[in-house]
Amino acid sequence: MNNHTNDSALITGANSGIGFETAALLAEGDWGQVILACRTEEKGTASVALLEERTGRKVFEALTVDVSELESVDAAVKVLADRSSRVDFLVLNAGVMIGPPPVRNSQGVEMGFAVANVGHHQLTMGMLGHDLLGAHARIVIAGSEAARGDVPMMKIPDFNALAAEKFQGDLAAAMEAIACANPNLPFQGNASYAVSKSFSVWWASALAERLPSGMTVNAVSPGSAPASNFGRNMAFLARNVMMPMMKLLGPFIGMAGPLDVAAGRYVAAADYSDEQSGGFYASPAGKLVGPVELHAQPHLVNDQYRQACWEVLIKLSGGVGYPA
Ligand SMILES: NC(=O)c1ccc[n+]([C@@H]2O[C@H](COP(=O)([O-])OP(=O)(O)OC[C@H]3O[C@@H](n4cnc5c(N)ncnc54)[C@H](OP(=O)(O)O)[C@@H]3O)[C@@H](O)[C@H]2O)c1
């Protein structure tokens, strides 16, 4: 690992699961500052205390942000600008999988997309616009094996077919409808999550083309890590039977890994080269854990999908595009 003693990292969703573990690994890896972006002040303060105790390092700072709400993200960017906090490693980790029924933010965006895609897009654009990212910043957005389209119950729809059938061929309208859980379309939390994680891949690829040279952005899946709290919104049986079983047995049958391995995948991306940008790194095809590979499934490298996704995220974030 490079020397990061003078570097600063910011992690969204840092109070729980993989985000919390990432914060610990960075501090243990001698990072100079680790900003814990959490939904409430209480969660941020409590996480600072827990992480100081665990790591013995006083490098943590809390930042309050509800990533699903545009006003909260704007306010957080302002706080960072006021603190003049420049970030060298931005880990866009917060994420949820909810429903059915779908839950939406105050703008009508389905919560998984509001957090993982719209809020993270807005936060990143805000930080770029206020010059809050270091010249060699590494940006990582949480990916998932679900984006590959080969995970059971997490199929990716054929957007062109959907657009042709229901949206007069308008691809962006079809994508927006899914991101807003349009009541005229079937909704499944799993499937919606898989599309949201595909959005993260398209977003990273679209952003990579726009970033100044020296900065990179990648979608990196932490891999299956049932020891996090990710199952909290799942149905009763999945939450209380499937997830605990996966946590217990998953590592022995090659279907799950511990939190430090999951977080380690993000941390490794802090040292990706300048050329490694715009990619999607995840477990090998058909697997949920293992060494990360660069993936390029046809839907993920579809340029029309990528452009439509970028347009939709600008629209859903109230017109926030790449800063001029
Ligand atoms: N665990 C896995 O097997 C797995 C596999 C592939 C990818 N991932 C991805 O890894 C990431 C981390 O998940 P995890 O497994 O660590 O789950 P987790 O323990 O549930 O952590 C999710 C984090 O996201 C935060 N979050 C959710 N909504 C938010 C909002 N509106 N504003 C701010 N923060 C918000 C949560 O904060 P609160 O505590 O306040 O809700 C929590 O800190 C997610 O993006 C997930 O999709 C996980």
The ligand as an SDF file (V2000), in Angstrom:
LIG
                    3D

 48 52  0  0  0  0  0  0  0  0999 V2000
  -23.2190   -6.9210    2.3780 N   0  0  0  0  0  0  0  0  0  0  0  0
  -23.1440   -7.4310    1.1600 C   0  0  0  0  0  0  0  0  0  0  0  0
  -23.2130   -8.6600    0.9610 O   0  0  0  0  0  0  0  0  0  0  0  0
  -22.9360   -6.5370   -0.0190 C   0  0  0  0  0  0  0  0  0  0  0  0
  -22.6120   -7.1160   -1.2680 C   0  0  0  0  0  0  0  0  0  0  0  0
  -22.4040   -6.2640   -2.3730 C   0  0  0  0  0  0  0  0  0  0  0  0
  -22.5160   -4.9070   -2.2170 C   0  0  0  0  0  0  0  0  0  0  0  0
  -22.8370   -4.3690   -0.9850 N   0  0  0  0  0  0  0  0  0  0  0  0
  -22.9240   -2.9150   -0.8800 C   0  0  0  0  0  0  0  0  0  0  0  0
  -22.1020   -2.4890    0.1880 O   0  0  0  0  0  0  0  0  0  0  0  0
  -22.5970   -1.2370    0.6640 C   0  0  0  0  0  0  0  0  0  0  0  0
  -22.6020   -1.2500    2.1930 C   0  0  0  0  0  0  0  0  0  0  0  0
  -23.5820   -2.1570    2.6350 O   0  0  0  0  0  0  0  0  0  0  0  0
  -23.4420   -3.0320    3.9570 P   0  0  0  0  0  0  0  0  0  0  0  0
  -23.5210   -4.4490    3.5280 O   0  0  0  0  0  0  0  0  0  0  0  0
  -22.3250   -2.5720    4.7910 O   0  0  0  0  0  0  0  0  0  0  0  0
  -24.8470   -2.7090    4.6520 O   0  0  0  0  0  0  0  0  0  0  0  0
  -25.2070   -1.8970    5.9880 P   0  0  0  0  0  0  0  0  0  0  0  0
  -24.4880   -2.4820    7.1430 O   0  0  0  0  0  0  0  0  0  0  0  0
  -26.6940   -1.8810    6.0180 O   0  0  0  0  0  0  0  0  0  0  0  0
  -24.6550   -0.4380    5.7170 O   0  0  0  0  0  0  0  0  0  0  0  0
  -25.3030    0.4580    4.8510 C   0  0  0  0  0  0  0  0  0  0  0  0
  -24.9070    1.8530    5.2230 C   0  0  0  0  0  0  0  0  0  0  0  0
  -25.5640    2.7620    4.3310 O   0  0  0  0  0  0  0  0  0  0  0  0
  -26.1300    3.7940    5.1210 C   0  0  0  0  0  0  0  0  0  0  0  0
  -27.2650    4.4760    4.5150 N   0  0  0  0  0  0  0  0  0  0  0  0
  -28.4140    3.9370    4.0450 C   0  0  0  0  0  0  0  0  0  0  0  0
  -29.2560    4.9130    3.6730 N   0  0  0  0  0  0  0  0  0  0  0  0
  -28.6290    6.0830    3.9080 C   0  0  0  0  0  0  0  0  0  0  0  0
  -28.9810    7.4340    3.7510 C   0  0  0  0  0  0  0  0  0  0  0  0
  -30.1710    7.8030    3.2560 N   0  0  0  0  0  0  0  0  0  0  0  0
  -28.0790    8.3820    4.0980 N   0  0  0  0  0  0  0  0  0  0  0  0
  -26.8790    8.0320    4.6060 C   0  0  0  0  0  0  0  0  0  0  0  0
  -26.4970    6.7710    4.7990 N   0  0  0  0  0  0  0  0  0  0  0  0
  -27.3570    5.8080    4.4500 C   0  0  0  0  0  0  0  0  0  0  0  0
  -26.5720    3.0950    6.3860 C   0  0  0  0  0  0  0  0  0  0  0  0
  -26.8360    4.0580    7.3950 O   0  0  0  0  0  0  0  0  0  0  0  0
  -27.9580    3.7960    8.5370 P   0  0  0  0  0  0  0  0  0  0  0  0
  -27.3210    2.8400    9.4990 O   0  0  0  0  0  0  0  0  0  0  0  0
  -28.2310    5.1330    9.0720 O   0  0  0  0  0  0  0  0  0  0  0  0
  -29.1510    3.1930    7.8400 O   0  0  0  0  0  0  0  0  0  0  0  0
  -25.3570    2.2260    6.6490 C   0  0  0  0  0  0  0  0  0  0  0  0
  -24.3550    2.9860    7.2560 O   0  0  0  0  0  0  0  0  0  0  0  0
  -23.9670   -1.0400    0.0140 C   0  0  0  0  0  0  0  0  0  0  0  0
  -23.8670   -0.1200   -1.0320 O   0  0  0  0  0  0  0  0  0  0  0  0
  -24.3090   -2.4220   -0.5130 C   0  0  0  0  0  0  0  0  0  0  0  0
  -25.1480   -2.3640   -1.6420 O   0  0  0  0  0  0  0  0  0  0  0  0
  -23.0500   -5.1550    0.0960 C   0  0  0  0  0  0  0  0  0  0  0  0
  1  2  1  0
  2  3  2  0
  2  4  1  0
  4  5  1  0
  4 48  2  0
  5  6  2  0
  6  7  1  0
  7  8  2  0
  8  9  1  0
  8 48  1  0
  9 10  1  0
  9 46  1  0
 10 11  1  0
 11 12  1  0
 11 44  1  0
 12 13  1  0
 13 14  1  0
 14 15  2  0
 14 16  1  0
 14 17  1  0
 17 18  1  0
 18 19  2  0
 18 20  1  0
 18 21  1  0
 21 22  1  0
 22 23  1  0
 23 24  1  0
 23 42  1  0
 24 25  1  0
 25 26  1  0
 25 36  1  0
 26 27  1  0
 26 35  1  0
 27 28  2  0
 28 29  1  0
 29 30  1  0
 29 35  2  0
 30 31  1  0
 30 32  2  0
 32 33  1  0
 33 34  2  0
 34 35  1  0
 36 37  1  0
 36 42  1  0
 37 38  1  0
 38 39  2  0
 38 40  1  0
 38 41  1  0
 42 43  1  0
 44 45  1  0
 44 46  1  0
 46 47  1  0
M  CHG  2   8   1  16  -1
M  END
$$$$
